[in-house]
Amino acid sequence: MNEEFGADAAAAARHARYGSLPERIRFEDMTEEVEVAGGGVNASYDPEGSWKSSSCLALDLGL
């Protein structure tokens, strides 16, 4: 009978701690909108000149 009481006590403790799910969080509360200033890292990207700065062994060897 002690085992049944121990199991019931453990079940009651689990139910007290994990018995219900937390309140649902809205998507709007999880996201944040931020204004991005012009310029930045991608402002100076030049796709045609990007090959000049690539680190490729084949290009370094002239292959």
C-alpha positions as CSV (number, residue, x, y, z in Angstrom):
1,M,0.0,0.0,0.0
2,N,2.9,2.3,0.5
3,E,3.9,2.0,-3.1
4,E,0.4,3.1,-4.2
5,F,0.5,6.1,-1.8
6,G,4.0,7.0,-3.1
7,A,2.8,6.8,-6.7
8,D,-0.3,8.9,-5.9
9,A,1.9,11.5,-4.2
10,A,4.3,11.6,-7.2
11,A,1.4,11.9,-9.6
12,A,-0.1,14.7,-7.5
13,A,3.2,16.5,-7.4
14,R,3.6,16.2,-11.2
15,H,0.0,17.4,-11.7
16,A,0.6,20.4,-9.4
17,R,3.7,21.4,-11.4
18,Y,2.8,20.4,-14.9
19,G,-1.0,20.1,-14.7
20,S,-1.8,22.9,-17.2
21,L,-0.1,24.5,-20.2
22,P,1.2,28.1,-19.9
23,E,-0.8,30.9,-21.4
24,R,-0.6,31.2,-25.2
25,I,1.7,33.9,-26.5
26,R,0.5,35.9,-29.5
27,F,2.7,36.1,-32.5
28,E,2.7,39.9,-32.4
29,D,4.3,39.7,-28.9
30,M,7.1,37.4,-30.2
31,T,8.2,39.7,-33.0
32,E,9.7,43.1,-33.1
33,E,9.8,45.5,-36.1
34,V,12.9,47.7,-36.4
35,E,13.6,50.4,-38.9
36,V,16.8,49.8,-40.8
37,A,18.9,52.7,-41.8
38,G,20.1,53.0,-45.4
39,G,23.6,51.8,-46.1
40,G,25.0,49.2,-43.9
41,V,27.0,46.1,-44.8
42,N,25.1,45.2,-48.0
43,A,25.1,48.7,-49.5
44,S,28.6,48.3,-51.0
45,Y,28.0,44.9,-52.4
46,D,29.1,44.7,-56.1
47,P,28.1,41.3,-57.6
48,E,30.3,41.8,-60.7
49,G,33.4,42.7,-58.6
50,S,32.9,40.0,-56.0
51,W,35.2,37.6,-57.8
52,K,38.1,39.8,-57.0
53,S,37.9,39.2,-53.3
54,S,37.1,35.5,-53.4
55,S,39.5,33.2,-51.7
56,C,39.7,30.2,-54.0
57,L,42.7,27.9,-54.4
58,A,42.0,27.4,-58.1
59,L,42.0,31.2,-58.7
60,D,45.1,31.6,-56.6
61,L,46.9,29.0,-58.7
62,G,45.6,30.5,-61.9
63,L,43.7,27.4,-63.0
